[in-house]
Amino acid sequence: MKLTLNATNVYCIMLMAILAFGGCSNDDEAMPQHKGATTQLMQNIADHVPYIQEVLNEKIHKISDGVNITEVSFTYCTKQTHMFIAEINLTQNVTIVTSTPDNQMSMGNLKQTVTEQIEKAAADGVNVLLGINGHSGGICYKNAQELKSTFGRDSEQVFYLLDDGKAYITTVPEFNLHRNRVANAISGSHSLLIDGEVGQFIVDDGAMSFSPRTFVGVTKEHDKVYFFIVDGGQDEYSNGMRLEDIMLVCQSAGCYQAMDLEGNEASTIVCKTEGDDFLLMNKPSSGTEIPVANGLQVIVKNN
């Protein structure tokens, strides 16, 4: 039987199970403040996510003005975990666009890896700084053109930018109120944060498993976007995270709205190098990038 619960209720249930079985516990001794995190972003996350035991390593990749990626490894539920957090400041000379195979202005059955989609956009003259995978089902807008208007059965939320350059994550009905102003959009699956509060979800294997995850969040001011990629399925490198805990990651990072994109083997982040090549930053669970239907790209605005 499936249950729909909010994260607070889930934690009560999980805590009882943890006390009984010891499946995902912290050490008996109180953990030090920030758990070894040094950056403000990871200090907030480490302090707010109970099952992060220790932050092992942090590295900041400055991609451009307004775009940074924090790469961090930590122990989570006693398991090794690796995560990338891209912070995109939309008040700088950058924006976010929908990525499609061959940079096409249409949605067919073609799929390409995130790297291939970036390389094709770059060949067409787009100054792409980084890209992540999107979500295979649901709506898709690209450069103010509607490529797909229907929603998949699991499409609960939509990430979109309006013609004023601000970013939003809302329900489908609210998105429909702004369709005539949408510049770029893709739908997602689970609602992770709604007005700063953790969302509800179905307690099933997908939610409770330690899995690779890709998710996105926006601030209350709609001028900053976060991309999160958690690797998984690799015991000595990264085991992945559970759904309720990525909700807390979004909340503690400063997101006001957040939603889940396609995860598992699809979870991918690629960034531009100083030599204008493109680097796969994470380690997909399949061992290599897999083709995806769409994605999100951070690009330099045309002046």
N, C-alpha and C positions, 0 to 999 in steps of 0.2 A: 504493500500500500504506500502511496506517495502522500507526503504531508507538505502543506505550504506554511512556512514559518518565517518570522523575521529573525535577524541574526542574533538579537538579544535572547530570544527563546531558545534558539539553537545552542547558544553557548551554555545555557543552564543545563540543557540535556546532555551536551557534550561533556560538561564538567563532571556530571555524575558518572558518566561512562569512563572518563579519564581516571577519576578517583578509584573506580572499581577495577579497571583493567590496566591502567598505566600506559595507555597507548600513545599519548602525545603530551608528555609532561615536561615541565621545567624542573631544574634541580631544586632540591629542598631549600638550599641557601638562596637568600634574596639576591637577585641580579643587580649589578651596579647600574646607576643611572646611565641611560643611552646605550648600554650593553656593548660598548666598544665603538659605537658609531662616532664619526668625527664631523661629517657634514651636517648642516642644519636639517636638510631634507631627511637624511637617514636617522638622525636623532629623533625626529618627530615620529617616523615610522616605527623605529625600534621600541620607543616608549609606549606606543599605542597598540601594537600588535603583540598580544601576550605570548604567543608561541614562537616568536623570534627569540632564541636564546642568546645569540652572540653575533655581532657583526664582525666578520673576519677581514674584509678588505673592501676599500672603496676607491674608485678612480673616476675622475671627471674628464670627459671628452668635450672640449669646446669646439663645436662644429662651425658656428658663426655667431655674430652678434644676435642675441636673442634665442639661440638654440644651443642647449647643453645636454649631454647624456651622462647620467650617473650609472656606472657599472658597479655592482655590489655583490659580494658573496657573503652568505650568512648561514647559520644553523637555524633551522625552523622545524619544530617538532622533532628535534635531535637529528634532522636530516640535512645534508648539504644542499644549498639552494643558491641559484644565480639569477639575478634580475637586472634588467636595463630600464632606466626611467629617462625618457626624453622630455625636457621642458621646453615648450615653444611659446615665446612671448610675441603675441600678435601685434603689439604696439611697435615692434621693430620692423625692419624691411623684409618680413617673411610672412607667408600665409600657408594654408593647407588646402590641397586639392585632392580630388578623387583620382585614384590610379586605375587604369584599365589595361588589359593586354594590347600590345601594339599601339598604346596611346590612342585607341579608337574612341570615337564618339558614338559608340553603340555597345550593347551587351548581347553577346552571342554565347556560344558554348566554348569559345576559346579560353584557355587558362595559360598563365605564364607565371614564372617565379617572380618574387618581388624585385630581384636584381634585373631580370629581363625587362620588366615593366619600367623600371627606372632608366635603364640604358636606352630604351626606345624613346622615352620622353626627353632624355638628354639629347639624343640624336635629332629630335625635332626642335631643339633650341630652348628647352626648359631647363633652368638652373636648379636642379634637384639637389637638396642637401641630405635628406634621409627619407626612408620609406618603411612602412610596416604592412603586414597583411591586413585585409579587411574581413568581410563576412560574406559567405557564399550566397546567402539568400536575402531577398528583400530589395528595398528601394535603392536606386542609384542615380545621383545627379552629378554631372561633370561640366564645369564651366558654364553654369546656368542653363544647361540642357538636361531635360529629363530623359535618362536612358532606360530606366525601369520604374514603373509607377506602382507596382503591386508589392505587397509585403509577404514575406515568408511566414509560415505558421508560428515560428519561434521569434519573430521580429517584434520585440516589445518596445524598443527605443530606437531613436534616430540621432546620429551625430551629423550636424550640418553647420555650414557657414552661410550667413546671409550676405546680401550685397554690400553691407557696411563693414564686412570683414570680421565680424564677431562670431564666436563659436557657441553652439548650443547642443545640449542633449536633452531631448524631451520625448514624451509619449507620441504615438502616431497621431492622435487627434489634434494635439497642439502643433505638431509639425505641419499638418494639413492647413492650418490657419496662415502659414507663412510660405506656402509653396511658390507663390509668384515672386518671392524675393530670395529664393534659395540659389546659392552659387554652386556649392558642392555638398553632397550628402551620401552617407551609406547607413543602412540599418544594422542593428546589432541584436544580441539575444538578451541575456539577463540584464535587468536594471540593478546596478550595484549601489548607486547613491541617488536619492531623490531629495533635493533641497537640503543637502548636507547630512541626511540621515540614511543609514544603511537600509537597503531594500529587502523585499521578501523573495524567497526562492523555494523551489521544490527540493526537498531533501531526498536525493537519489544518488546513484553511483557517480554521475557526472559532477554533482556539486561537492561531494565529500571526498572524491579521489584527489590524490596528489598528481596534478596534471600540468603540462605546459599551458600557459595562458597568455592571451593578448587582450588588453583592455585599454580604454581611453577615458579621460576625465577632463572636465572644464571647471574653471573657477566661477565664482558667483558673478564676477564682473564681466565674464565672457571674453576676456582678453588674454587668457593663458590656457594652454592645452597641455595635458600630460599624456604621453604614450607609455604604456607599461608592457614589457615582455618578460615573462618568467619561463626559463627553460625547465625541462622535466624529462623523466624517463631515463635518466643517466645517473646511476647511484653514486659514482665517485665525483660527479660534477654538479648535477642539479636534479632534484626529485620532483620539482613542481610544487604548487600550492593548492589549497582548497578554496572553494568559492567564498565562504564567509570571511576568510582572512584577507583575500584581495579587496573585499569591500573596505576593510579597515585600513589597508594600504592606501587606497584612494582617499579616504576620509582624512587620514593623518598627513597626506601630502598636500592637502589644501584644496582638494576638489569639492565642488558643490553638487555637480551631477556627474555620473559615471556609468559606463555600460561595458559589457563583455563583447569582444569580437570573437572570431574563430580562433580556437586554440589547438592543442595537441600538435600534430605534425606541421600544421600550417604556421605556427607562431614564428615570426621572422622579423628581424630588424636589420636594415642595411643602411650604411652611411657613406657619404662622400669623403675621400681622403684628400690630403694636401696635393697629391699628384693628379687629382681629378678622376681617379678611379673610384670604384664602388666596392666597399668591404662588407661582407656578411659578418656582423658582430656577434651574433649568438650562435648556439649550436642546436639546430633543430633536432628533435628526438628521432627523426628518421635517418639522421646522419648527413642529410643534404637538404637543400631547399626543395619544396614541392610546389607545383603550379597552383596558383590561386586565382579566383575569379576577379578580385579587385583588391584595392588597398588604399592607403592614405600616404600622400607625399608632402613633405615640407619643402617649399620652393622659395626662391628669392623673388620678390615682387618686381614687376616691370615698372621702372621709374618713368 
